[in-house]
Amino acid sequence: MGTIIKWIVNMNKYRLYWAKESKEAIGVKTLMFLVWPFAAWIYALKKANTRSSFFIFFLFSLLVCWHFSETGLTQRYDDFMGIRDRFLESNYSFIQISNEISSYFKMASGAPKDIYENTLMWLVKVLFGNNYHFFFLFASIPVALCQLKIIKHITCDKKFIAGSLFGFWVLVMMILPRDIVTVQNPRFSTGFWVCVLSSIYYFCGYGNKYLYFMLVLISPLCHSGLWIYVLLFLVSTIIPQKTRVFEFAAIVSIPFMFFDTGLLSNIDVGFLPDSMRFWAERQMDDESYSTFVLNEGKSGFHWITDSFNLLMRVAYIYMTWEMIRRRDTILNDNETKRFYHFYLLAFAFINFIQFVPIIGARYYWFTRIFCLFLWFKTFFPTHKKTLYFLVFACSWSIFERYGYINGGALLCNTPLDLYVMPLPYLLGKGLLW
């Protein structure tokens, strides 16, 4: 009986409540979304802790991905173009997909590295034909749902101040590492957000921990690069939760952020199965080293990006140090205690693999989201200067990501009419013309 009562108390403790709003406010948002979706999305940010705002966020995320198409404003290659062409050229039959899935689980020679993308392409083509807009629409659904389920634990937190600049930047910094536009290449983005959601829910005790445990285990179906994360997650659930040891590992790992990629050059990965060996070799080849470490192919001003990236790392290190100093507050809260241990372990491990060109950068996105989530639960709404320092450190990244002027991601795949046209036009553009 005592166990049941404790379970009920914990469920009530973490139950989230939407802010109340009038029917008139809901009607205004609905009408605005029909007439001007982008304005409705902006308006919803003012009351980000309401159910109707989350509905707007979800629909607009799907609309962004539905509307993907070449803008004609730049000649720069974008992942969207490659995935779109792959979808248009694909012609999978049910037997082919079944054989791919079978060979994947058998780890047979020549098996695909993962099966999510090809399976989704086959399913969309069966249901909707050759319209690639449906592919990106359906690919956006799991990503948007994961993002919003995490964000809900921020906006519906009693400490969150809806409509405040401080609260707005928390939301931006949470989504920035892998925003909805990354659905342009859905394999890693989908697996990434499944892992983020499942880890937070598992260690914070927000839901059925067995469900989220299983979701982490199957995330490599989306992208083979997540096998490392699965191992990290499993280790964190097995080893003793020694706070001081984890804190020491996190602090010691900080210098490893700057280790040389050349350390990998002599590692033999031939013992791995073919599907995993191909992925590992790709992370360590000369082309990856030249692109991600030597900055070949970039402009002479890459030092600006490097400088802001350094500031960004300093910001997350400082936020982690702040949390270590406030460990008592974190450890006395059942919501954050276990997640704190997991974060320290993940922080240390991810620092140790930063010298791997591709995987190191990708896994650093986990650090950024986990750090901010835990920092919010610990400090919000205090320590404003820390958050604004993080925003400044990320400002160049935001400009590079969303700036149409310098060839950001939106310049390639997001036509400007998304921001000004009504919903019927935006839907018809992908459906009728």
N, C-alpha and C positions, 0 to 999 in steps of 0.2 A: 504493500500500500504506500509506503514511504517513497519508493522509487517512482510510482505513478504520480504522486503529488508533486515530486520534484520535477518530473518531466512536464507536467502541466504548467508549473510556475515558469520554467525556462521557455516554454512555447509562448506564454503570454509576455514574457520579458522582451523577446525579440520580435513580437508581432508589430508590424508597421501599420500606421494609420495615415490615410490620406487627409490632407487639409480640406475643410469643407468649402464648397463653392455653390453659388446660386445657379439655377437653371438658365438664367439669362446669360451668365458668364460662359456656361457650356455652349449655349446657342451661338454666342458671338464667336467663340473659337471655331466651331463647326462651320459657320458661314464664312469666316475668314479663310479657313483652309480650302474651301471650295473656290473662293474668288482669288486668293493670293496665298498659296501654301507657305512660301518663305516667310511672309509677314506673320502668319499664324505661328510658325515655329519660333520666331523672335518673341512674339507676344506670350507664348507659352512659357518662355524662360522666366518671365516675371513671377509666375506661380508654378515653379517647377515641382512643387510638392503636392500637386493635385492629380487625380486620376485622369482627367481630361487632357492635361498637359502631357502626361506620359503617352496617351493615345496619339496625340499630335506628333510627339517625338518619334514614335514607332512608325507611323504612316509616312512621315517626311523622310526617315531613313530609307524606307522601301522605295519612296519616290526618287530619291537621289540615285539609287542603284538602278532603278528601272530606266532612268533618263540617260544613263551612260551612252555616249556616242562621241565620235571624233569631232572636235571643235573646229578643226582647220586653222587654228590660231598658232600652231607650232608644228615643227617637223620632228620634235623630240619623240623618241620611242617611249611607250608606256606599257606596263603589264596588261592593261585593259585590251590593247590591240592584239597582243599575242593570245590571250585567253579567248577573246572574241573569235579570232581566226581559227583557233583550235576547235571551238564549239561548232562553227560553221562547216568545218572540214570533217568533223567526226561523223561516223556512220556506224555506231555500235548496234549490234543485235543483242537480243536477250541472251543468246548462247555465249557470245563473246564476253559480255559483262559477267555472266555466271562463271566462265572459265577464269577471268581475271580475279574475281573474288576468291575462287577456289585456290588458285595458284598463290595468291597473296597469303592466305592463312596456312598454306603448306610450306611457305617460304621456298618455293620452287625456283629453279634457275630461270631468269628472265621474267620473274614476277614483278608487277608494278610496285613502286615504293609505297604507294597509298592508293585508296580506292574511292575516296569521297568524290573527287571532282569528276572522274569519268562516269561514275554511277549517276551523279546529278545531271550530267550532260545527256546521258541516255534517257533518263526519266523525263526531262524537260522536252526532249525531241519527240518522245512518244506521245506526250500530252499536248504539246503546243507547236510542234513543227520546228521550223528553222529560225524562229524569232529569238535572237540572242537576248533581247530585253527580259524575257521570262527567266532565262538562266540567271542573270544577275539579280533579278527580283527575288527568286527563291533562295539564292545564295545569301542574300542579305538578311533573311528572316532569323536564322539562328544567331548571327552576329548581333543584330539589333536586340533580340530578346536577352541575350547574355549581358550586353552593355546596360540595358535598362534595369535588369534585376539587380545588378551591382549598384547602379546609381540610386536605386530606390532606397538602399540602406544608408545613403547620404542625405538625400532630399527629405526623407521621412524621419530622419533622426531629429529628436527634439531640439538639438543644438543648431540645426541648419536654419539659416535666415533666408527665406525665399525673397528673391528680388534684389538681394544685396550684391554689390560688386565682389565682395569676398567670397560669397557662395558661388557666384558665377564662375570665378576663376578656379575654384575647386573642381567644378564639373568639367571645365575645359581641360584642366591638367589630367583628369582621370581618363578622358577619352583620347586625348592628343596622341599618345604613343601608337595606337592602332584604331583610327577613326573608321567610320562606316565606309569611307571612300576606299579603304584597303580591300573591300570586297571585290575590287577589280581583279585581284588574284586571291580567290577565296580559300585556297587550301590551308595556308598557314594562319590566316586571320580567323577562320572558323575554329580550328584546333586551339589556337592561342586563347580566344575568348572563352571557349569551353573549359580550358584549364584554369584561367583566372577565376571564372565564376565558381567552378567546383572547389577550388582550393580555399577561397574565401568562405564559402558556405560550409565546407567540411570543417575547417579549423575554428570558425567562429560559432559553429553550432546552429546555423540558421535553418536547417532542414534535415531531411533524411540523409544522414552521412553515408549510408551505403550506396545510395543513388549517386551522390557526387563522387564517391570513391570510384565507382564503375565508370563514370563519365571521363575521369582522368585516364583511366586505363585504356579506354577506346579512342582517346584523342589522336593517337598515331594513325588511325584510319584516315584522318584528314590530311596529316602531313607527317612524314617519317622523321622529320627533325625533332619531333616531340617525344621520341623515345627517351631521350636524356632527361626530359622533364618528368616522365613517368618514374624513372629510376630515382630521381631526386625526391619526388613525392613519396614513394614507397619507403625510402630510407628515413624520411622525416617522421613517418608513422611508426617506425620500429625502434629507433634508437632512443635512449633515455633523454628526457627533456631537461638537460642541464643548462640553466640560464647562463651562468658565468662562462661555460665552455663555448656556447654559441656566440656570446658577445665577444669573447676573445677571438674566435675564428673570424667574425665579421670585421673586427678592427685590423687584424693581421692581413686580411685579404685585400685591403684597400690599395696598397702599392701594385698589386698584380693587375690592376686595370690597365697598366701601361707597359706590360711585358711584350716582348717582340713576337710577332707572328711566326718568325722563322723557327721557333722552337718545335713546330709541328712537322718540319720538313722531312725528318727521318723516321716518322712513325709509320709502321707497316699495319695497314688495316685489312690485309688479305684474309685474315681469319674470320671476318664477318660474312654473313649471308650476302648473296649478290645484291639484293634489294637495298640492304643497309650499307654495303661497301661502296656502292655507286654514290650514295649521298655523302658519305664521309670523305671520299676522294674529292668530291666537288667543293667541300668546304676548305680543302687544303691545297688546291691547285694553284699554279702560278698566276692564272688570270684573276682569281679571287684576291690574291695577295696584291697584285698590281692595282686593282680597282679600289679595294677598301683600305689598303695600308699606304701605298705609294701615291695614291690619288691620281693615277694616270687617267686621262680623259676628262679631268675636271679643269675648271678655269683657274687662273693664277690667284684668284681671291679665295681659294678654299681655306686659307688661314683664318678668315672671318668665321666660317662654319666651325673650324677646329677650336677656335677660341671660345665660342659660345657653348660648344659641346663640353669643353673643359669646365666652364662655369656651371653647366647643368650637372655634371658629375659632382662638383663641389657642393652644390645645393642638396643633392640627394644624400651625400655623405653627411652633411651637417644635420639634415633632418633625422637621419638614422642615429647620429650621436645624441641629438636631443632626446630621442626616445629611449636610448640606453640610460641616459641620466635620469629619466622619469620611469624607470622600470617598475618601481613599486606601484605606481598608478595603473600601469598596464597589467601587471601580474595579479592585481586585486580585482580585476574585471574579468569575469568568465568569458565575456564576448571576445576579448582581445588576447587573453593569456596564451592559448595554444597557437594562435596566429602569429604572435610575437616570436615565438620559438621558430616557427616555420619560416617567417620572414628573415630572421637572422641567418638561418642555414642557407636559404635561397640567395640572400645577399652575398654571403661568403662564396658560395659555389659559383655564382654568376660572375663575380669578380675574377675568380681563378681562371675562367674560360674566356676572358675578354680578348686574349691574343688570337682566338680563332676568328677569322675575318667576318664570316657571315653569321654563324650561329651565336657568336659572342654579342654582336649587335642586336640580334633578334631577342636573345634572352634578356638583354638589358631592359627591354620593354616590360618584362615581368617585374623587375626591380622598381621601375618608375611607378607602376600602378599600385603594387603592394605597399610601397613606401608611403605614398600619398594617402591611401585608404587607412592605414594604421595611424599615420600622423593625424588625420582628421578625427579619428575616434579618440585620440589621446589629447589633442590640443585645441581643436576648434571650439569656440571662435577666437581664441587668443593666438599669440605668436603671428600676427599679421605680417610682420616684416619678413619672416621666413618664407611665407607663401609668395609674397611679392618679389622676393629675390629669385625664387624659382621661376616665376612668370617672366621676369626679366631675362633670366638665363635661357629660357625657352623661346624668347621673342623672335630670334632669328630663325629658329626652326619653324615657328608658326608662319613667318613671312615666306620662307622657302616652300612650305607645304601648301599654303592657301593663296599665295600671291600670283595673280594672273600676269603680273608685269614680268617676273623673272622666270616664268616657265614652270610654275609649281604643278602639282599633280592635277589640280582642278583645270588648269589650262588645257590639258590633253583630253580629258574625258567628260567634262561637265560644261555643256553649253550655257551661255549666260542667260538664256531664256528661263532657266530653272528659277531664277530669282525674281522674275517679273510677271510670268504668265500664269493664268488660272489653271486649276486642276484638270478640267476637261481637255485643254490644249496639250498639257504635258502627258496625259495618258494617251491621247490620240496620236501624238507624235511617234510613239513607239509601237502603237497598235495598228494605225491606219495609214501612216505615211512615214 
